[in-house]
Amino acid sequence: MTEKQPATEQLSYEQAREELVEVVRRLEGGGTNLEESLALWERGEKLAQICQAWLDGAKKRLDAAMSEEAEQN
């Protein structure tokens, strides 16, 4: 993984998911040395955390909207 990675704090959910899919594809494809495999794994873990944070945030927003709607009814 010699190419420069975008700052993870700036990734959208879609960008993080797309990069995570690519990381998994590369790991499953093999052909990488141990050091590169570890770097890919670490990047994948970080990307998975970013995706989960986006999903958690979306769930909180939906729960808040549903709660607000229920209070109005």
GILINWO-V856114 format. One line per field, one symbol per residue. ss: DSSP state (H for helix, E for strand, L for the rest). phi: phi as a letter, one per 20 degrees, with the letter a starting at -180 (. if undefined). A space follows every 50 residues. Layout:
BEGIN
ss->???
phi->???
END
This chain:
BEGIN
ss->LLLLLLLHHHLLHHHHHHHHHHHHHHHHHLLLLHHHHHHHHHHHHHHHHH HHHHHHHHHHHHHHHHHHHHHHL
phi->.effefgffdffgfffffffgfffgffffmndffffffffffffffffff ffffffffffffffffffffffe
END
